[in-house]
Amino acid sequence: MNKENCTKGPIRHHLGRGANPRFHVQTEAGYQIASTPELSRHAQAKEENAMREANAELIAEAFNVLHETGSTPRELEAALADLVATAKKVEGMMDGDRDKQEAWAEELSRLYIALDAAKAALTKHQPATPA
């Protein structure tokens, strides 16, 4: 995936107007990325229409995550899995056994590196807060 070529956010979803309403996913400037099939006017289609809105919201959210963090949701999931695995290793090494101290220190260092990388990814595209 070439993330640099993706549409820049923020992205939003909204219900379009007209005779055949559908949910649209677009930039704030109006550039359309996707839209759902038109909504059904039948009362029994309430669940299907709710699903279409949820899908539009999910697409917008994935774009916004990429725009805000520079990482795709899958990349963030992998980083989180790495953090959890490292934390479990460190926890397992904290049993008081001095022979494991070196391995514990190495895993703790790896955990801090992963935490720093996660923090950097999450703040990469955040606007600076005024001092």
N, C-alpha and C positions, 0 to 999 in steps of 0.2 A: 504494500500500500504506500502510495506517495502522499504522505500527510500534508506536505507543503502545497500541493495542488488543490486541496480541499477548500470549499467555500469557507471564508472567515466568518465567525459569529459576531455578535450573538444571533442565534436562530430562534424563531418562535413558531408556534403553530396556532392556527385560528380557523374558525368556521367561516367558509366563504359564503357569499350571498348569491342570490339568483334562483332560477327555477330548479337547478340541480345542485343543491349545496353539497360541499365536500370539505374535508379538513385539508388545509394547505400548510406546508412547512416551508418557511421562507426567511430571508434575512430581514433585518429591520428596514433596509432600503427597498424591500419588495422583490428581491431576486428569488424566484421560486425554485425550490430544490425537489420537492415531491408533493404529491397530493393523494388522498385516498380515493377509492371509488365513491361515487355519489351516495349520499345517505338515503336510506329507505324511509319512506313516510308511513310504512305499516307499523302498527302498534307492536306487533310481535318481533320487530327488528330492533328493539331497544338495545338488546345485548350486543348485536352486531355493530350498531352505531357507536356504542360505548367502546367496543374493541377498536374500531377505526380511529376514534379520538386517542385512545391509549397508544396505538401504533404511531400516530403522528407526534404525540408527545415524546415517545421514546426516541424517534429519529432526531427530533430537535435536541433532546438531552444529550445524545451521543455526539452531535456536532458541537454543542456547547462545552462538553467535557474536553474534547480535543482542543477547542479554541482557548479554553481557560488554563489547561494544564500542559498542552503540547503532547499529550499522550492519549492514545485511544483507550476506551474502556477495557479492552483486552490487555493492553500493556499495563494499565493500572492494576488489573486483577493479578497479573503475573508478579508485579512488584509486591503486592500485598501478600501473595502466597509465599514469596521468598522471605518477607519479613516474619511471617508466622512460623515458617520452618526454622529460621534462624533463632527466633525467640524460644522455640521448643527445645532446640539443641542446647542453648545457653541454660535454660531452666534445668535440663537433664544433667548438666555439668555442675550445677550448684549444690552438690550433695556433700560438700566438705572434704572431698578426697583431694589432697594436695598434689597427687600425681596428675590430676586432670587440670591443674591450674593453667598450664601453657595452652592447652586446647581451649579452655574456657575463655582465656584472654583473646585468642585468635577469633573465636566465634563472636565475642562481644564486639571486637573491632569491626568485624564484618557486619554486624547488626547496626552499628553506628554509621557505617558507610551507606548501608541500604536506607537507613532512616534519613540521612542527609540527601540522598538521591531522591527519595520520595518527597521530601519537603521542597527540594528544588523544582521537581516536576509540578508540584501543586501550586507553586508561587511563580513559575516561569513567566506566565503571561498576565499575572495579576497587576493591576495598576498600583503604582507606589502610593502609600498612604501619606498624606501631608503631615509634616512634622509639627 
